């Protein structure tokens, strides 16, 4: 810190005004403790600041007093009736002006309130109509679900009942490839959904278990099942729901499964499904 | 209390007597701190060696600055006098027992001691009872400036008016009013008035010199 910096950076004035950063102020304080020149500058700066502020304060007070005196003098020059009129006017202004402002403010508040209310009302009605449509949609979905559930319950109940007239299809292995006129074994679908029993006659040698793949005429796999075992009549039996089969030609490929060996083809069965009457 | 150029009505200005030719180093504008460090080191060493003259020199060298510092801390003039004495007592006792680890930091040590005393005094005042005594309040009188002080304050204001009247341009008048009355920053004023820093410094420098000159003339006329 040197006096050129002190002058250039207005350190004295800033210190007197209290705007010097704390660290810089501490350094300056350590400096001026033994610097009469800076102490003189500080005294001068304080004196100047005080003088300016006092002069400004006095000037403001003088102007205010002059204005008040001018008003009083003007009032004194008026006649009594005019003085009364001026006072009445002043009173009116003093009372009416705040009242007018208050009324205006209240009117503005009322307008704002009305706008807010209208917006709120509109929002409420929009939300209400949106809610109604949504509730309607949910209600119809619920009704559809209930209908599906009832139908499935009915089907389940039916499946649990003893059933008569169950179609049974006895199938023999196709030999020498598929016949030209299509499968000779035919099955007519029942008029109401139910079960269909297929009995597949398997030629020896028999395997411990078998798996079956049911395909439609296009070769698309319709169903696949495993773990089938040969019965005492050397046949495999399957029970299928009639809903699995649509009218058309089907083939059943059977493979024998033995542990540690590749699956062995055990027969191919074809049948035609006819529509219900 | 109003003090004009460091000379309060009750307190005479104490001329500073430099210690062991340190003046030249202090007075140069290109850095006086090495001089201050040398002087401080010398004073600390001599006081530790029991040199009473060095103690007097220390008091003389730092007295005015320390008093100013204490008044800046917001303590009353009477209390500032007490704390000023107390600061020197503490510092001298400490220096007599053992020299400072960094003798060049003597000014910092003095400043720190004075600052701590002022803070302790503020705390003590804050702890005092603050409940009002209605009887005492009835007799309380606002301690405004005395007659002499009012005269001095008014004279400062008159000098300012005269100073402003002497300024060559309205812009310079505005500059000083904004700086001293509105307490705006230099950068803001320069930016608003389209001035450069150099012009600002020049106006302030001339105004300060003129103010000092007028004030000294007033003091010379006022003194018997």
Interface residues (C-beta under 8 A of the other chain):
Chain A: X1 X2 X3 X4 X7 X8 X10 X13 X17 X19 X26 X29 X30 X31 X32 X33 X34 X35 X36 X37 X39 X40 X42 X43 X44 X45 X47 X48 X49 X50 X51 X52 X53 X54 X55 X56 X58
Chain B: X2 X3 X4 X5 X6 X16 X26 X27 X28 X29 X30 X31 X32 X33 X36 X39 X61 X62 X64 X65 X66 X68 X69 X107 X108 X110 X111 X153 X154 X156 X157 X158 X159 X160 X161 X164 X176 X177 X179 X180 X181 X183 X185 X186 X201 X204 X205 X207 X208 X211 X212 X215
